[in-house]
Amino acid sequence: MTDQEILTIREEFPLLHHQLYLNNCSLGALPKRSTQYIQHFLDLWNEGGTEAWKEWFPQLQRIKDLLSPILSASSRDIALSPNVSTALTMVASMVAPLFPKRPKVVVSELDFPTTVYQWLVKKPLGVEVVVVKSRDGLTIDLDDWAKAIDTDTALVATGHVFYLTSAIQDIETLAQIAHDKGALIAIDGYHAVGTFPLQLHQSHVDFYVGGVLKWLLGGPGTAFLWTPEHIRRAFPPTVASWLGSKEPFAFHNTRWEPADDATQLEFGTPPVQALYQAQGGLEIINQVGLETIRQRHLTLSRRLLQQTAHLPLRLHSPIDDEKRGGMVLFETQRAHEIVQQLAQQHVIIDERPGLLRISPHFYNTEDEIDQFVEYLTALLAK
């Protein structure tokens, strides 16, 4: 993107006018058009009452159609969910019949807690959670995954990009390792989706979950579960909702006929306002393009690494561009103090225990990176 194109797209985001905002992996900036879509949702409700549903229900398909190119996947294989925890609950229901003979779920010590909790709570049901350790604190070696996955493993559940390090996992190779042992694989893509191109239709992954809260600029309330048709046929869910049935408005209550597509994996009445809210960000991501976004992320993260090389911070992310996602993390025992003091100056980053996490997006500029480093340098000098 040219400097002028960046300045033009920044006009979509009022937040950027009063904050130096580098915390996009926690919450993306709100586009102006999303505010307009939310108002449209409210107007439909206010003016039509129940007639609003005639417009509201098609919004689910609009969001799936916008997610489709981002995931490089058919919209028929995308189910919407209010959050990833709910999406993983659906995955758990599909995998559950495997547990009597294959009781193991393999995760890593670097995964986000939600990805792990779903399986830990199933210990009373006989599920054994195996946690793979990291050799370097940044990622998990494929050989260590291979050692942990065996013929007792029902599922491998892990992240695409680790939230504590920004390391990108090779999910295609990991999927092959899992399948070689007869296991399924579920990937949490929340920290990846919207930062680089995905090819889910050829990834060999069985389940991929994510949401629009972060890099997709859609706020809370909209997440998704992608899973291909052959997996849905082989492992049908053991939980259901009336809107997941083939003919929801026929109101059958004596038989279950699932919808022909991934709609069968959706739970209950959808959070419609969140779907309108999500539309603006998804449109912008598609407009800018994931190849462009990836190059912008690399440009900004390289700048950040160059400008901070002299500071008393230890990098806690891969140095190799190809292995690093959209975030950059640094180790410091002053993380909480630094984040709070930066916020007082309207400079917004995030912290995790002992870590600073900086996550610029495509609309951030190199000048903003330089300004951030100036603020950070001054604080570290105190």
WOPE-V983523 format. One record per residue. N is the residue number from 1. RES is the residue in one small letter. SS is DSSP state (h for helix, s for strand, l for the rest). NEAR is the number of other C-alpha atoms within 12 Angstrom. D_CENTER is the distance of its C-alpha to the mean C-alpha in Angstrom with 2 decimals. Layout:
n->{N | N}
res->{RES | RES}
ss->{SS | SS}
near->{NEAR | NEAR}
d_center->{D_CENTER | D_CENTER}
This chain:
n->{1 | 2 | 3 | 4 | 5 | 6 | 7 | 8 | 9 | 10 | 11 | 12 | 13 | 14 | 15 | 16 | 17 | 18 | 19 | 20 | 21 | 22 | 23 | 24 | 25 | 26 | 27 | 28 | 29 | 30 | 31 | 32 | 33 | 34 | 35 | 36 | 37 | 38 | 39 | 40 | 41 | 42 | 43 | 44 | 45 | 46 | 47 | 48 | 49 | 50 | 51 | 52 | 53 | 54 | 55 | 56 | 57 | 58 | 59 | 60 | 61 | 62 | 63 | 64 | 65 | 66 | 67 | 68 | 69 | 70 | 71 | 72 | 73 | 74 | 75 | 76 | 77 | 78 | 79 | 80 | 81 | 82 | 83 | 84 | 85 | 86 | 87 | 88 | 89 | 90 | 91 | 92 | 93 | 94 | 95 | 96 | 97 | 98 | 99 | 100 | 101 | 102 | 103 | 104 | 105 | 106 | 107 | 108 | 109 | 110 | 111 | 112 | 113 | 114 | 115 | 116 | 117 | 118 | 119 | 120 | 121 | 122 | 123 | 124 | 125 | 126 | 127 | 128 | 129 | 130 | 131 | 132 | 133 | 134 | 135 | 136 | 137 | 138 | 139 | 140 | 141 | 142 | 143 | 144 | 145 | 146 | 147 | 148 | 149 | 150 | 151 | 152 | 153 | 154 | 155 | 156 | 157 | 158 | 159 | 160 | 161 | 162 | 163 | 164 | 165 | 166 | 167 | 168 | 169 | 170 | 171 | 172 | 173 | 174 | 175 | 176 | 177 | 178 | 179 | 180 | 181 | 182 | 183 | 184 | 185 | 186 | 187 | 188 | 189 | 190 | 191 | 192 | 193 | 194 | 195 | 196 | 197 | 198 | 199 | 200 | 201 | 202 | 203 | 204 | 205 | 206 | 207 | 208 | 209 | 210 | 211 | 212 | 213 | 214 | 215 | 216 | 217 | 218 | 219 | 220 | 221 | 222 | 223 | 224 | 225 | 226 | 227 | 228 | 229 | 230 | 231 | 232 | 233 | 234 | 235 | 236 | 237 | 238 | 239 | 240 | 241 | 242 | 243 | 244 | 245 | 246 | 247 | 248 | 249 | 250 | 251 | 252 | 253 | 254 | 255 | 256 | 257 | 258 | 259 | 260 | 261 | 262 | 263 | 264 | 265 | 266 | 267 | 268 | 269 | 270 | 271 | 272 | 273 | 274 | 275 | 276 | 277 | 278 | 279 | 280 | 281 | 282 | 283 | 284 | 285 | 286 | 287 | 288 | 289 | 290 | 291 | 292 | 293 | 294 | 295 | 296 | 297 | 298 | 299 | 300 | 301 | 302 | 303 | 304 | 305 | 306 | 307 | 308 | 309 | 310 | 311 | 312 | 313 | 314 | 315 | 316 | 317 | 318 | 319 | 320 | 321 | 322 | 323 | 324 | 325 | 326 | 327 | 328 | 329 | 330 | 331 | 332 | 333 | 334 | 335 | 336 | 337 | 338 | 339 | 340 | 341 | 342 | 343 | 344 | 345 | 346 | 347 | 348 | 349 | 350 | 351 | 352 | 353 | 354 | 355 | 356 | 357 | 358 | 359 | 360 | 361 | 362 | 363 | 364 | 365 | 366 | 367 | 368 | 369 | 370 | 371 | 372 | 373 | 374 | 375 | 376 | 377 | 378 | 379 | 380 | 381 | 382}
res->{m | t | d | q | e | i | l | t | i | r | e | e | f | p | l | l | h | h | q | l | y | l | n | n | c | s | l | g | a | l | p | k | r | s | t | q | y | i | q | h | f | l | d | l | w | n | e | g | g | t | e | a | w | k | e | w | f | p | q | l | q | r | i | k | d | l | l | s | p | i | l | s | a | s | s | r | d | i | a | l | s | p | n | v | s | t | a | l | t | m | v | a | s | m | v | a | p | l | f | p | k | r | p | k | v | v | v | s | e | l | d | f | p | t | t | v | y | q | w | l | v | k | k | p | l | g | v | e | v | v | v | v | k | s | r | d | g | l | t | i | d | l | d | d | w | a | k | a | i | d | t | d | t | a | l | v | a | t | g | h | v | f | y | l | t | s | a | i | q | d | i | e | t | l | a | q | i | a | h | d | k | g | a | l | i | a | i | d | g | y | h | a | v | g | t | f | p | l | q | l | h | q | s | h | v | d | f | y | v | g | g | v | l | k | w | l | l | g | g | p | g | t | a | f | l | w | t | p | e | h | i | r | r | a | f | p | p | t | v | a | s | w | l | g | s | k | e | p | f | a | f | h | n | t | r | w | e | p | a | d | d | a | t | q | l | e | f | g | t | p | p | v | q | a | l | y | q | a | q | g | g | l | e | i | i | n | q | v | g | l | e | t | i | r | q | r | h | l | t | l | s | r | r | l | l | q | q | t | a | h | l | p | l | r | l | h | s | p | i | d | d | e | k | r | g | g | m | v | l | f | e | t | q | r | a | h | e | i | v | q | q | l | a | q | q | h | v | i | i | d | e | r | p | g | l | l | r | i | s | p | h | f | y | n | t | e | d | e | i | d | q | f | v | e | y | l | t | a | l | l | a | k}
ss->{l | l | h | h | h | h | h | h | h | h | l | l | l | h | h | h | h | l | l | s | s | l | s | l | l | l | l | l | l | l | l | h | h | h | h | h | h | h | h | h | h | h | h | h | h | h | h | h | h | h | h | h | h | h | h | h | h | h | h | h | h | h | h | h | h | h | h | h | h | h | h | l | l | l | h | h | h | s | s | s | s | l | l | h | h | h | h | h | h | h | h | h | h | h | h | h | h | h | l | l | l | l | l | s | s | s | s | s | l | l | l | l | h | h | h | h | h | h | h | h | l | l | h | h | h | l | l | s | s | s | s | s | l | l | l | l | l | l | l | l | l | h | h | h | h | h | h | h | l | l | l | l | s | s | s | s | s | s | s | l | s | l | l | l | l | l | s | s | l | l | h | h | h | h | h | h | h | h | h | h | l | l | l | s | s | s | s | s | l | l | l | l | l | l | l | l | l | l | l | h | h | h | l | l | l | l | s | s | s | s | s | l | l | l | l | l | l | l | l | l | l | l | s | s | s | s | l | l | h | h | h | h | h | h | l | l | l | l | l | l | l | h | h | h | s | l | l | h | h | h | l | l | l | l | l | l | l | s | l | l | l | h | h | h | h | l | l | l | l | l | l | h | h | h | h | h | h | h | h | h | h | h | h | h | h | h | h | h | l | h | h | h | h | h | h | h | h | h | h | h | h | h | h | h | h | h | h | l | l | l | l | l | l | s | s | l | l | l | l | l | h | h | h | s | l | l | l | s | s | s | s | l | l | l | h | h | h | h | h | h | h | h | h | h | l | l | s | s | l | s | s | s | l | l | s | s | s | s | s | l | l | l | l | l | l | h | h | h | h | h | h | h | h | h | h | h | h | h | h | h | l | l}
near->{24 | 15 | 16 | 12 | 18 | 23 | 18 | 15 | 28 | 26 | 20 | 26 | 29 | 21 | 25 | 31 | 18 | 15 | 23 | 35 | 38 | 47 | 35 | 40 | 42 | 33 | 29 | 40 | 47 | 36 | 33 | 27 | 27 | 31 | 27 | 21 | 28 | 28 | 19 | 25 | 32 | 23 | 18 | 22 | 20 | 14 | 14 | 16 | 15 | 13 | 15 | 21 | 22 | 16 | 24 | 31 | 22 | 17 | 30 | 39 | 28 | 25 | 39 | 38 | 26 | 33 | 46 | 33 | 28 | 42 | 41 | 27 | 29 | 26 | 31 | 30 | 38 | 44 | 50 | 51 | 41 | 34 | 31 | 37 | 29 | 30 | 40 | 43 | 34 | 40 | 44 | 38 | 24 | 31 | 39 | 31 | 21 | 27 | 29 | 16 | 18 | 27 | 31 | 35 | 44 | 43 | 42 | 36 | 29 | 33 | 37 | 29 | 23 | 28 | 42 | 35 | 24 | 33 | 37 | 25 | 19 | 21 | 18 | 12 | 17 | 19 | 30 | 28 | 34 | 30 | 28 | 29 | 23 | 22 | 16 | 15 | 23 | 32 | 35 | 34 | 24 | 25 | 18 | 22 | 37 | 26 | 21 | 30 | 38 | 26 | 26 | 26 | 36 | 39 | 47 | 51 | 50 | 49 | 44 | 47 | 40 | 41 | 44 | 41 | 43 | 43 | 37 | 39 | 35 | 28 | 37 | 25 | 21 | 40 | 35 | 25 | 30 | 37 | 26 | 18 | 24 | 23 | 34 | 43 | 43 | 47 | 49 | 43 | 48 | 43 | 42 | 44 | 43 | 47 | 44 | 38 | 27 | 29 | 22 | 35 | 27 | 19 | 28 | 29 | 41 | 42 | 47 | 47 | 46 | 45 | 49 | 50 | 38 | 39 | 45 | 51 | 43 | 43 | 35 | 30 | 28 | 43 | 42 | 47 | 48 | 50 | 46 | 30 | 27 | 17 | 26 | 32 | 20 | 16 | 26 | 31 | 34 | 20 | 26 | 26 | 27 | 28 | 29 | 31 | 29 | 24 | 20 | 22 | 11 | 14 | 16 | 16 | 13 | 8 | 14 | 23 | 24 | 27 | 27 | 20 | 30 | 39 | 39 | 39 | 47 | 40 | 30 | 22 | 19 | 30 | 25 | 36 | 35 | 36 | 44 | 40 | 38 | 49 | 41 | 35 | 43 | 42 | 34 | 33 | 39 | 29 | 20 | 29 | 25 | 33 | 21 | 25 | 34 | 33 | 25 | 31 | 39 | 33 | 26 | 34 | 41 | 28 | 26 | 38 | 32 | 18 | 24 | 27 | 17 | 17 | 23 | 18 | 27 | 21 | 33 | 30 | 36 | 31 | 27 | 17 | 24 | 22 | 25 | 38 | 47 | 51 | 49 | 49 | 42 | 38 | 28 | 24 | 19 | 23 | 27 | 21 | 24 | 34 | 33 | 20 | 22 | 31 | 24 | 15 | 20 | 22 | 31 | 38 | 42 | 35 | 34 | 26 | 18 | 24 | 30 | 38 | 37 | 46 | 46 | 47 | 49 | 44 | 47 | 44 | 33 | 30 | 19 | 29 | 35 | 23 | 27 | 36 | 30 | 21 | 29 | 36 | 21 | 16 | 21 | 23 | 13 | 11}
d_center->{23.97 | 27.29 | 27.85 | 29.10 | 26.07 | 23.85 | 26.30 | 26.32 | 22.57 | 22.61 | 24.95 | 22.13 | 20.78 | 23.47 | 21.60 | 22.24 | 25.96 | 26.37 | 23.75 | 22.94 | 19.23 | 17.20 | 14.46 | 11.73 | 9.02 | 10.28 | 11.08 | 11.70 | 15.36 | 16.81 | 18.57 | 22.14 | 21.76 | 19.21 | 22.02 | 24.36 | 22.31 | 22.19 | 25.93 | 26.48 | 24.88 | 27.28 | 30.17 | 29.82 | 29.95 | 32.79 | 34.85 | 34.45 | 33.56 | 32.67 | 33.18 | 29.78 | 28.19 | 29.59 | 27.16 | 24.35 | 23.92 | 23.57 | 20.62 | 18.45 | 19.50 | 19.08 | 15.35 | 15.12 | 17.34 | 15.23 | 12.08 | 14.55 | 15.30 | 11.81 | 11.17 | 14.90 | 15.51 | 17.98 | 17.18 | 19.38 | 16.87 | 14.07 | 14.35 | 13.08 | 12.53 | 12.74 | 9.99 | 8.28 | 11.62 | 13.55 | 11.79 | 12.56 | 15.99 | 16.59 | 15.79 | 18.19 | 20.76 | 20.76 | 21.16 | 23.70 | 26.80 | 26.32 | 26.68 | 30.48 | 31.02 | 27.85 | 26.92 | 24.57 | 20.80 | 19.86 | 17.10 | 17.15 | 18.17 | 15.29 | 12.54 | 10.95 | 13.63 | 12.00 | 11.64 | 15.31 | 16.89 | 16.57 | 19.06 | 21.15 | 22.37 | 23.76 | 26.31 | 29.09 | 28.41 | 29.08 | 25.58 | 25.64 | 22.59 | 23.10 | 21.31 | 21.45 | 22.45 | 21.62 | 24.72 | 23.79 | 21.27 | 18.70 | 17.72 | 19.10 | 21.96 | 21.92 | 25.45 | 24.38 | 21.87 | 24.81 | 27.15 | 25.06 | 24.38 | 27.59 | 29.16 | 28.48 | 24.69 | 23.09 | 19.44 | 17.40 | 14.07 | 12.03 | 9.04 | 8.74 | 8.89 | 10.64 | 9.99 | 13.81 | 14.87 | 12.53 | 14.05 | 12.80 | 13.87 | 16.08 | 14.49 | 17.38 | 20.01 | 18.42 | 18.35 | 22.00 | 22.92 | 21.60 | 23.36 | 26.52 | 26.87 | 26.13 | 22.79 | 19.63 | 16.19 | 12.81 | 9.71 | 6.54 | 4.26 | 1.27 | 4.49 | 5.70 | 5.26 | 8.04 | 9.74 | 11.78 | 13.13 | 12.01 | 14.86 | 13.74 | 17.25 | 18.81 | 16.44 | 18.35 | 15.27 | 16.11 | 12.92 | 9.32 | 6.86 | 3.65 | 4.77 | 6.90 | 7.74 | 7.05 | 7.77 | 8.52 | 11.15 | 11.39 | 11.76 | 11.56 | 12.59 | 10.64 | 8.10 | 8.99 | 10.54 | 11.95 | 15.12 | 18.30 | 21.60 | 23.43 | 21.12 | 21.47 | 25.19 | 25.57 | 23.50 | 23.87 | 22.30 | 24.65 | 23.40 | 23.90 | 24.02 | 26.70 | 24.40 | 23.19 | 26.80 | 28.49 | 30.77 | 29.32 | 32.14 | 34.81 | 34.10 | 35.13 | 35.25 | 37.11 | 34.85 | 31.19 | 30.33 | 26.64 | 25.40 | 25.69 | 22.02 | 18.66 | 19.74 | 21.49 | 18.29 | 17.81 | 19.16 | 21.89 | 22.30 | 19.18 | 18.15 | 19.72 | 19.70 | 15.93 | 15.96 | 18.50 | 16.67 | 13.59 | 16.07 | 17.08 | 13.92 | 13.15 | 16.82 | 16.76 | 13.97 | 16.09 | 19.19 | 18.44 | 17.03 | 14.48 | 17.47 | 18.69 | 15.49 | 15.37 | 19.04 | 18.75 | 16.24 | 18.72 | 21.64 | 20.47 | 19.42 | 22.75 | 24.58 | 23.13 | 24.14 | 27.54 | 28.25 | 27.41 | 29.30 | 32.31 | 30.65 | 31.00 | 27.35 | 26.03 | 23.02 | 20.32 | 18.21 | 19.43 | 22.16 | 21.73 | 19.79 | 18.77 | 17.17 | 15.41 | 12.02 | 11.90 | 13.03 | 16.54 | 17.77 | 21.44 | 23.45 | 25.87 | 27.48 | 27.68 | 23.98 | 24.35 | 27.55 | 26.26 | 23.18 | 25.58 | 28.21 | 26.00 | 24.79 | 28.50 | 28.79 | 25.81 | 23.78 | 20.30 | 18.27 | 16.81 | 18.17 | 17.52 | 20.76 | 22.88 | 20.26 | 19.73 | 16.25 | 16.56 | 13.81 | 15.67 | 14.46 | 16.66 | 18.88 | 19.93 | 23.22 | 25.02 | 27.48 | 24.83 | 23.93 | 27.68 | 28.12 | 25.45 | 27.20 | 30.50 | 29.38 | 27.93 | 31.13 | 33.28 | 31.58 | 31.76 | 35.41 | 36.32}
